[in-house]
Amino acid sequence: MQTHRWLRTPEGTTRRISYGADYNPEQWPREVWDEDVRLMREAGVDVVSVGIFSWAKIQPAEDTWDFAWLDEVIDLLHANGIGVDLATATASPPPWLTIKHPEVLPVTHHGHILSPGARQHWRPTSPVFRGYALRLVEALAERYRDHPALVAWHVNNELGCHNAWDYSDDAARAFRGWLERRYGTIERLNHAWGTAFWSQQYGSFSEILPPREVDSHPNPTQQLDFKRFSSDALKEHFIAERDLLRRITPDIPITTNFMVMGETQHADYADWAHELDFVSNDHYRHPGPQSYDELAFSAALVSGISHRRPWFLMEHSTSAVNWQSVNRPKREGELVRDSLTHVAHGADAVCYFQWRQSAAGAEKYHSAMVPHAGPDSRVFRSVVELGATLRRLDDIAGAEAVPAPVAILFDWDSWWGSELDSHPTELLRYRQEALDWWTALRDAGVRVDVVPADVDLSGYRLVIAPVLYAVPAALAETLAAYVEAGGHLVTTYFSGAVNEDDRAWLGGYPGAFRELLGVRVEEFRPLYDGETIRLDSGAIGTLWSEPVDLVDPGVEVLARYAESELDGSPAVTRRALGAGSAAYVSTRLGAEGLGTIVPALLEGAGVESELPEALRGRAALTLRGSDGARFAFVLNRTDDELPLDGVAGAPLLGGKTLPPRGVAVFRQG
C-alpha cells in the first residue's frame, strides 16, 4: 500500500475539509476569471482542478506550446489563496495528434476504429500515444514543479471511462505479454482456460487474440482475463505518468479520479488504490428508489478501497447532470446532504464538476457551482451555505472512518465473472445484490462498511459476501478461518462457484463454501424475468432459486421455499461453528425481502443498532475518529423531519431535529 500523502497545505495554515471544483477557465474570456476567483472566495473554495481537458490549448501543434494563459490562471488562483490540483491534460489528445497518428485510436470488438470528436479517443496500450502523453506531462512538471499553488497532481481523468475496452493490434500484443507474465507457460494457460473445449488449445502465446466479435460464445476465462488485463493496462498508463511526475516533483502528492458509482466496472479500483498517494473518486447519482442509498454505498466502498484513510471527492454534481435520459435537478437539501454523506464516509475534499456551467459543448446542461443563472440563484446560495458548513467541520479533517460492526465484501473478479455470458442467467447484477444488502442493513439502523477482499476482516462481527462467484482457495481458507475464530459469515446464491481461473469447484455447489455452509446444491434453478418464488417467511424471491440439501444435521433452516416445486426445501440456512456461523441465502430477496432475515442474522452475530429507536431505518449513522475524538454523522434518508433525542455528543451541525434530507454532526468523546 502506497504511503498516504494528502494535499500540500500552504505554509502557516492547518488542514481543513477542502472545497472546490473542476475549473475550466479556457472556456471563458479573461474578464470572467476575476469574477470567478471573487465568487470562489465568497463560497469558501480553496482548491480547484485545472487543465483537465486543455491539451489542445497547451500544445496547439506538435512543436508549439502555450503556457502563458495557464501561468496567469495559476498565479491568479494562488494570489487568492486557492490551491491548484493540476491535471496532466492527457485525457483527450488534440486533433493534430490523431490526424498524424490515427493508429492511436481505439478499436471496438467489432473491429471498428473509433473516431475523434468526443473525448478519451486513445488506446491505453498505444506506445505512440504514451510517448506524446509523457512529453506533455514532463513539460508541465518541469514548468510548475516549484509553483507554490500546486497542491497535487491529477493524472489524466476518469481513466477508462470511454476507452477501457480496446481490441486493437496494440492491445493484442500487450494482452499476450500480460498473459505470459500471469501464466508463465502456454500449458498453464491452456489448463486455466479449459482450451480442450471447442478445440481452442494454443501452441504459443503468439496465437492468442483479445475476445473480439465471434459468432458464438467466447472462452469465458479469456473474457475474464481480458477484463483484468484492461484494468491493468489503464493502471500501467497511470503509473507511467505518476513515475515521471514523482521523478521531477517528488514532494507533490499524486492521484487520479476513480469512478466508483453505479455499474461502472472497467477498473479494479481496490487494486489501483495501492498506487495512489490518496484515493479520489467521482460520483453521480442515478434516479430510482435506491438513489441515495447507492450514493452512500459507493462512498463506503471508496472508504474501504482507501483502507479508511481520508479521500478526495473529485467530482459530483450540484444539481442535474446532462447524460441521463431525463435529467432532474436535485431537491432542496440534497446538494448539502449528498456532499456531507461523502464527508461522513471519509472524504476530506468536496469538489464538483464544474465551477462555472459551460455555455457551449456537450456538458452545457450539466449543473455547476455557478449555473447559467449566475450567482443570484438557488444553486449558488446552496454552494455558499455548504462552504460555510464545511468550515464548521474542519476539526474532522484527517480523521479516519471508524470501523462498523458489519462489512459487505466487494470483489471485482466476482463482479466481472458472475455477469459473463453462458451462465444460468444473464439477468444477474452483482452490484445490485450488494446494494440490496446495504439498504436492508441501513433499514435495520446498522452501520456498515463496504470492503475489498484483501482487508483484515477480524474486527467485523458480521461479514456479508453476496454473489462471491470467484473464490481462490486462499480466500476460501481466509473466510473459513474468520468463521472458526468467531466471525459470522453470510453468502448467497452463485457464490463459491469457481476458482480464480473461472474453473468450477467440483462436487456440487456452492463449491468452495460447501463444507463451511454444510449444504449442497446439485443444480441451479434460475427464475425467468418476472417469475417469483415465495418463502415461508413471507419474502418473495426473484432471479434465482436452488434445491438445497442439508449435509450437516446441525444446519439451522431460517426460511424455506413455499408454494412451488421447491416447497419445503431450505432457502436460507445457518451453520454454527464454535462461536461463529456461516449462513447461506439461495435466492435474490431484494432489499425488502432481506429485511425479513437480517434481524436474525444480526442477532446471531450480536449486532445491535447504535441509533435511538425513532431514527432506526429512517436515518443512517456514520462515524469518523481522530486523536481520541469521535464524530457522529446522522444522515436523514427520508423526506420527514426526525427527532435527534438520544444521539450522544455535542452538536457541531444541526439542532434538536433533523430536517428532511438533512445532516447533523456530533462530537463524541
N, C-alpha and C positions, 0 to 999 in steps of 0.2 A: 504494500500500500504506500502510495506517494505521501511524503510528509505534507501535512495540511498547512498551506500558506494562504492567508486572506489578502484582501485588497490593501495596497500600501496606504497608510494613513498619513496625511500631511503632518509635518513637524509641528509639535505644540498642540495637537488635537488628540482626542481619545476616540476609541472605536465606537461606532454607532450603528443603528439599523439604517443602511444606505437606501437611497430613494432616487429613482430616475427612469430612464427610458433609452431606447434606440434614438439617436439624434442624427438626422439626415440633412444637414444644412445645405448640401449641394443641390437640393431640390428648390432652394429659395434664394431670392436676391439678397445681397449683402445687408440691406437696411433692415431685413427681418431678424437678422441674428442678434442685434442689440435688444430687440423686444423679447426674443427667446430667452436670453440669459436673465433679463429682468423678471420675466414670469417664472423662470426656474427658481430664482431666489425667493420669489413670493410663495412658491409651492413647497419649498424646502428641499429641492433637488440638490444632491451632492455628487452624483455620478451619472455619466451618460456613456453609451456605447457609440463609437464614431467610426465611420469608414467601412461599414459592413459591405455595402454594395457599390463601392466607389472605385473599383479597379480602373474602369474606362476613364474616370476623371483624373486619377493619379497618373496613369500611364496611357495617354490618348493614342500613342503609337509605340511600336516596339522599342524605339530608341529615343522616345520623348517622355519626359517626366514633368509633372506639375504638382509641386508640393506647396506652392505659395498659399493657396486657399486653405489647405489643411493646417499649415503653420498658423495662419491667422485665427482659424477656428479654435485650435488647441490653446493658443495664447489667450484668446478671449475667455474661454471657459476657465482657465487657470486663474486669470485675473478676478474672476467672480467666485472663486472658491469651489469650483466644480471639477471633480476628478474625471479622467478620461480612461475608459476601458477601450483600448484601441484595437480595432479589428484588423486582421491581416488582409482583408479585402479580397480573399481568394475564392469567395463563394461562387461568383459568376464571372467567367472570362469575358473580356471585351470583344466586340465584333471582329476587330483586326486579327485577333489570335485564331478564332475559329475559321476565318476565311483563309488564313495562311496555313493552318493545320487542322483541316476537317477531321483528321484521324483522332482528335481528342474527344469527339462527340460520342455519347453513349449509344449502345445498340440494344434493342429490345430482344426478348426471347423469340420473337417472330423474325428477327433479322433486320428490322427496320432501323435505320440511323435516325436518331432524334435531331431535330433542327434547333439552332439557337433562336432566341426571340422571347424566352421566358427567363428562367434562372437555373443555376446548377447544371448547365449543359456541358459536363465534362466527365470523363471516365476516372474513377478513383485509382485505377491501375495504370493510367497512361504515363509513361516516362516523359513524354513531351510536355504534357500539362504540368507534371510535377516540377520539371525544370523551370518553366516560366513562373509558376507559383512561388517557388523558393527564391527566385530572383527578386520578385516583388517583396516577399517577406524580409529578405535581407536589406533591401533598400529602406523599408520602413523602420526596421530595428536599428540600423545604423543612424538614421536621421533623428529618431526620437528617444534613443537609449537613455539620454540624460535629462529628458524634459520632466520637470517636477510635477506636471499634471498627470503623468502616466501612472495609473494605479494598478493596471492589469493588462494582459494581452488576451484578446478574444480571437481564437483561431477559427478561421473560416466562418461558417454559420449554419446551424442545423444540418450537420454533415449527413448526407444520405437522404434528406427529405424528398428529393426528386430524382436522385441518381444512384440509389442504393443497388439496384439490380441491373448490372451491365453484363451483357453476354458477348462482348466484342472479342476479337482475337487477343487483345491485350489482357482481357480478363481470363481468357482460356489459358494463356501462358502462366499467368500469376496463380490461377487455380491449381494447375498441375504442380507448381512449386510448393504451394501450400499443402497439397495432399501428400507430396513426397516427404515434407517435414513432419506431417501428422502421423503417417503410417510407416515410413521407413522403407518398406518393401511393397512391391505390387502384390505379392501373395497376401500380405496382411490386409491391403485394401480390398482385394477380391473376397476375402472372408468377411470383412466388415460389411461390405455392400451386398453380399449374397449374390455375386455375379454368376453363379452356376445357374440361377434362374434366368430364363429367356436368352440363354447363350450370350451373356454380357461379359464374359471373362476377358480381362485385359492382359496383354502381354507386356506392356510397359506403360509408364505414366504418360508418355507422349501420345497415347491413343485416346486419352480422356478429354472430353469436352464439357463445358457447362451444360446444365439441363435445358437446352434450347427446345423450341417447339417440336413436338413429336406427335404421331397420330394415335398414341395410346398413353399409358401412364409411365412417366419417367421413373427411374430407380429411386425409391424413397430416401435411401441413405445418401445418394448423390444429391438429392434436393436439400436434405438437412445439412449436409456438409457445405453446399453452396451458400446457404444462409449464413453458416458460421464463417465461411471464407469472406463473404461480402461484408459482414460486420468487421472482420479483421482488416480487410483492405481499407475501409474508411478509417479505422483506428490507426493504421500504419501511416495514412496521409497526415492525420493529426500529429502523430509522433514526429514525422519528418519536419513539419513546421515548428513544433514545440522544441525539438532539439536545436534547431537553428536559432530560435529566439533565446533559448537558455544559454547558448554559447555567447551570444552578443550581449544579452541583458540578464545575467544570472540572478539579479535581485528582484526581478519583476515576476509576480505570480502569473500562471498561465492557465486558462480554462477554455472550454468550448461548450456551447449550449446543447444539452440533450433535449429530447422530445418525449419525455415520459408523460403520455396522455393518450387516452382512447386506444385505438387499435394500432397505433404506430409501433411497429415491432422489428424494424430493419436492423437494429443495433443492440447488442448485448451490453447494456449500459452498466450492469454490475461488473462486467469485465473491464470496460473502458475506464471506470472510475479510478482504478489503480494508477492511471497515467496522468491524472489532473492534479494541479495544486489545490484546487477546490472545485466541487461539482456545481454546475449551473444547469438550469432547466427552463424550458419554455412550456407553458401550459395554457390551453384554451378550452373553454367549456363547450360541450355538445348538449343540445336540448334533449330532454327526456326526464322521466321520473327520478332517475339516479344522478342527475347532472351535478348537483352539489356534492353528493357522496363520492362521485368519481373524482372530482377535484381534490377532495380530502384524501382519498385513496392514493392518488398519484403523488400528492405531497408527502404522504407517509412512505411511499416507495422510494422517492428521492432521498428521504432521510435514511432509509435502510441502505440504499446504494452508497450513500456518503458515510455509512457507519456512524450515524447520529451526529456527525460533525456539521457545523453550520454550512449552508449552501446558498447559492445566488439564484434568485428568481429572475432570470434574464428577460423573459417576455411573458406577458399575459395582456388581456385587453381591459380597457376602462369600461367598455360597453359592447356594442355589436362588433362582430367580425364581418368579413366580406365573402368568405369562401364556402359557407354552408348554403344549402338550397334556399333556406329562408333565414334571414339574419335579424334577430330581435335584439333590441337594446336591453341592458341589464336593468333590473328593477331597483327601486330605492333601497339603499343599504348594501346592495350586492357588491358594488365596487370595493367598499371597505371590507366587508366580510370575506370576500374571496381573497383579497390581499393578506389579511391577517390570519386566514387559515393556513396559508403558506408559512407565515412567520411562526405560527403555533407549532408547525412541524419542522422548524429548524432554519427557515430562510432568514439570512441576515442582510439581504438586499432585496428590495421590491422594485422591479422595473417593468415597464410596459413597452409594447410595440404600439405606437411610437410616440415621440414627443409632440410633434405637430402633424395633424392629419393632412395627408398628401392632397394636393389639388389636381393631380393627374396620375395616370398609371393604374395598374391592376389593383392596388390596395387603397384607392382614394375613398372608398366607402368603409374602410376599416377604421374603427374608433381610435382615438388618441388622447393624450393628456390635454392638448389644446385642440378642440374639434373645429370643424368648419365654422361653427357658430362663434368661435373665438372665446376669450376668457370670460365674457359675460354669458355663462352657460351653466347648466346643472352639472355637467361632467367636470368642468374645471373647478367649480366650487367644491365638488367632492374630492378632487385631486388635492386641493389645498387643505381640506379637512383631514385627509389621510396623512399628508405630510406633517401636520401638527400632531396627529395621534402617534405617529411613529417616534416623534421626539419624546413623548411621554414613556416610551417603551425602550429607550436606549440602554437601560440597565440590563436588558435581556441579551444585548449583543454579545456574542461569544459563547452563550450558554448552549450546551448540548441538549438534544432530546432525551428526556427521561424514559428509560425502557418501560414498555407496557407489560402487563401480565400475560397478554396473548399476542401471538405473532401469526401472520399469514405468510407462508413460504411462496416466493415468486421465482420462477425458473424459466429462463429464456429458451433453453433446449426443449423443455416440455411445451412451451407456447408454440414454438416452431413445429415440433414433431407431432403434437396432438392434432394440428389442423392440416396435415398433409392429406393428399387425396388417397384413394384406395383404402379407406378406413371404414369401420362400421357405420359411421355417419359423417357427412361433411357439414352438418349443422352446428357442430360443437364450437364454442367460442371460449377459449381458455380464460382470457382476462375477465369475461363476464361472470364466469363461475367464481373467480377470486373476488370480484366486486360484490357479488351477492352475499358472500360470507362477510365481507366488510360491513355491508348495510345491516345484515342480521345482527352482528355483534354490536354495532352502533345503536341499533334499535333496543338492544339489551342494556345500553348505558355503559358499555365496557370499553376501556382504552385498548387500542390495537396497534401493533406495528406491522409493517409490510417489509419483509427482509429477503435478500437473496440467499441462495442455498449455502454460501460459503461463510455465513456468520455463525458465531457460537450461540447455540440455542439453549444452553444450560440454564440461563436466567429466566426462561419463559415457563410458565406453568402449563400453558396450553398452546400447541402449535397446530395450525390448520395447513394442510398441504393439498390443496384442491387440484385435481387432474394432474398429479405429478407423474406424467406419462413416461418420461425418460429417466431411468434410475440406474446409474452405475452402481456396481457392487459396493464401492466405498460409501456412497450416500445412503444406501440401504443399511449398511452397518452403523453409520452415524445416527440415523433415526432410531434404529433398534436400541442402540446404547442410550439414547436420550430417554426412551421409554423405560428401559431397565433401571435407569438412575432416578426414576420417579416422575418423569415428564408424561404429559398426556398428549397423544398424537391423534389427529383426525385426518383421514384421507378419503378420497372419493372415487367414484367410477372412473374408469380408464386411467388409473394410476398404477405404477409399477409394471406396466405392460412390456416395456422394452429396456434394453441397456443403452449405453451412450452411442452405440452403433446402429440403433433402431432395429436390433435383433430381439425377437421375442424371448422373454423369460419363459422357459418351458415348464410344463407340469400343471398348468391351469392358472387362471387369473385370481387375484391381482398380482401375479408374477412375483416380483421382488419383495412384496409385502405379505404374501400368502401365509407364511408361518407366523409372522408377527401378529397378523389380524386374526388368525385362527379360522379363516373362511376360505372357500374355494368356489370358483365360478368356471364352468366348462364352456359356456357360450355367452357372448353379449347379446342383449335383446334391445337394440336401439328403437326409439319410437319415431313414427313418421311426424312430419311437420304438422302441428295442430293436434296430434294424438296426446292423450294424458293417461296417467295411471294413478290410482288412489292408494293412499296409505291408511292404515287403521288409526293413525294419529289425526286424520283429517287433512293432512297435507296432500298436495297434488304434485305428482312428478311429471316432468316433460323430458324430451330429448333422448332419455336413456333409461333402461331398466336391466336387471340381471337376476337370473335364478341363483340365489346364493345358498350354498351348502355350508353348514357349520362343521368344521373338522376338529374343533376343540369343544368338549362339553361345557367348558367354563365360559363360553362366549355368551354374553347377555344380548338379547334382542330388544332394541329400543323402539323399533317400529317394524311393522310387517306390511307387505303388499295386500291389498284387498280388492274384491270385485273385479278380478281379472284372471287370466290363466296362471298368473303367479300368486293367486290368492293363498295367503298364509305363509308365503316364502319370506324369509328375513329381508328387510330393506335397509335397516340401519342397525349396526351391531357395535358392541364394545367388548373388548377382551382385557381383563385386568392382568397386569404383570407386576407383582410386587406392589410398590406404591404408585406405579404408573399404569397407563392403559393405552390401548390402540383401538380407535373406532373407525368404522367404515360406513360411508353413505353411498349407496349403489344407484342413485337416480339424481337427476337435477331437480331440486326443490325450489329454486329461486329464493329471493330474499325473504318473502313472506313464509314460504314453507319451511325454510331453515329456522325461522323463528319458533317453530314447534319443537325442535330438537336442541337448539342452542342452550336453553336453560339447564337441561340435564347434563350437557357436556361441560358447561361452566361449573355447575355444582360438583360434578365428579372431579374437576380439577381444582376446586377450592377457590374459584374466581368470583368475586362479587363486584358490583358497580361501586365506584367511588363517588358517584353523584347523589345528591338528595333525590328522594323518590319522585318529586314533582318534575325533575329535569330528565329523568332516565328515558332515553329514546327520543326525547324532544330536543335535547342539547347534547353536544359532544364535548368531552374533556380531553385536553392535551397538555402535557407538562414539559417544561424545559428547566434545566437546573444549572447553576454555576456558583462556585465558591460558597457553598452552604445555603444559598438561597434557591428557592424553587418558585417557578412562575406557572400559574394555572390559567389556561385559556378555556373559557366556556363559550362555545360557538352554537348559536341558535340555528337549528336545522329547519325551523318552521316559520310560518307567517304569523305566529301568535306572540304576544308579549308573555314572558315567563318570569316567575319569581326567582330571585337569587338567594333566598333564605337558605342557610345551611351550607353555603360554599365557604370554605375556610380561607382566611388570608385577608390582607389589606388591599383594597381595590386600587389598582393602577389605572384602570379604564372601566367605565360603566358605573351604574348606580345601584339602586335596590331592585330594579327589574331589568330584564334583558329584552330589548325591543325586538320586533320581528326582524329576522335575518341579522341580528346584532351580535356583537362580541364583547365579552367582559374579560378582564385580566386581573388576577390577584397575585400579590406577592405572599409566598408562604415560607415560613422558616427564617 
